[in-house]
Amino acid sequence: MVKSAQDKPIKLIVKSADDVTMLSAFLQDALVAPHDIHYDKAAKELVMIFDRYRWEIDATRKERVLMGLRIGNVTSVLQKKMMSQQDGHDLSLFYNLLQFQYEQEQDGSGALVFTFSAGAALRLLVEDLMMSAGDIAPPRPAIAKPSHDGA
């Protein structure tokens, strides 16, 4: 099998709103389990492991790959309709990421807003935008290509 440039793992450093927009496109329709979201308040760091659909490859191939996302300088995490193990919820479910964006505040701080299906959302307040993302496992076949009916 001949490998192409599109077969290389993605590795990104994100420092601007434009970078966030690009990364959001890579992560559209990614799945994340509640137990794969970890906030370390003391380190001001949030880490997520996504199972992302590989939109960047040939449309005839259907593949997913695990991508790690590290967000630094996180001062606060607000959540809406997100379940946690402490609440006694079944954590076998996954959240489907629709998009995320960066909102700059006048004081130089900002917020990363992650919008998931079914009304779930995360809002991360950050002192300074600093993120890194990278594929962390080999790609594998996907059962189906995500569909956006009505979009």
N, C-alpha and C positions, 0 to 999 in steps of 0.2 A: 504494500500500500504506500503510495506516495503522499508525504505530508506536505501541506502548504503552510504559508504564513498564518493562515487563519486557525491552524491547529495549535499554535503556541499558546501557553497559558497567559492570561491577562494579569498584569501587575500595574497598579496605578497609585500615584500619590495625588491627593486631592487637596487643593489649596484655594480654589476660587469657586464662585457660583457657577461659572461655565463648566468647570470640572465636575461639579455635582450633577449638572444636567446630563453630561456624558455618562457618568457612572449610573445614574438613574435609568438611562436607556439600556445599559447592559443588564441591570437588575430587574427590569420590568418582568412581571410574572414569576419572580423568584419566590420560593417557598422558604419559610423560616419557622422552626418549632419554638415554642415558648422556652424550652430548656436550652436553646441555642442562642439566647440573648442574655448577656451578662454585663451588669454595670458594677464597676469597682469605684465606689464613691471616693475612697481615699486617693486612688490614682487618677481620678477624674477621667476615666476611660470606659467606653462601652464597646463591647465586641459582639458581633453577630456572625453566625455561619448560615449562609444562604445556599439553597439548591436552585441554581439559576438555569434558565433555558438559554442555550447558546444562540442568540439571535444573530451573532456576527458570522456564522458559518453558512455554507451553501444551503439554500432552502430545501433541498432534497434530503438533507440529513437532519434527523431529529435527535438532539443530544442535550443532556443536562450535565452540569459540573458544580462541585462545591466551591463556593467563594467565601473567603473570610473578609470581614470588614471591621477595621479598627478605627474608632473615632476618639480623638484626644481632646483635652480641654473641656470636657463635659461637666457643667456645674449643676445641672438638674435634669431629671427625666420625668416627663409628664406622660401619662398614658390614658388612652380611651378604649374601653372594651377589650383590654388585653388581660388574659388570664395568667395566673401564677400558681405555682405549686402550693404556696402558703395558703391560697384561697381554697385548696382542696379540689381544684378542677382537674379534669382529665387532660393531660398534656400531650396526648397522642395526636392532637390536631395540629394543623399548620396554618400560618397566616400567609396569604397571597399578596405580595407587594405590588401595588398598582404604580406607585411613583414615590419619589421623595425630592424635596427641594430645599434650598437654603434661603432663609429670609434674613437679610442684613438689618441690624438696628443702627440708629444714629450714633450710639455710644461706642460703636465698633464691635460689640458683641453680636450674636446672631442666634438663629435657631434652625435646626435641621428637622423637617417635618416629614415623617414617613407615613404614607397613607396605604392602608391595607384594605382588602375586600371586607365586606360585612361590617363596615363602619369602624373597624379598629384603627388606631393611630398611635404613633409615638412622636413626641415633640422633645427634642434635645436642645437645651440651652447650652451654647458653647461660647467660651471667652474669645477664641480665635479658631478659625476653621483649619483643622488638621486631621486628615483622614488618609488611610491607606487601605487598598483592597487588592486581593490576589486570588487566583484560582489555586486551590490547595489539594486537588485530587485529579486523577485522570478523568476525562469525559466518559460518559456512558450513554447508551441508547435511552431515549425518552419514549414513553408510551405514546404520547400525542403532543402535537404542537398546540400551545395555548391559543385560544380563539377569543376574538373581541367582537362578538356579535352585537350589532347595533351601534358600533363605534364608528 
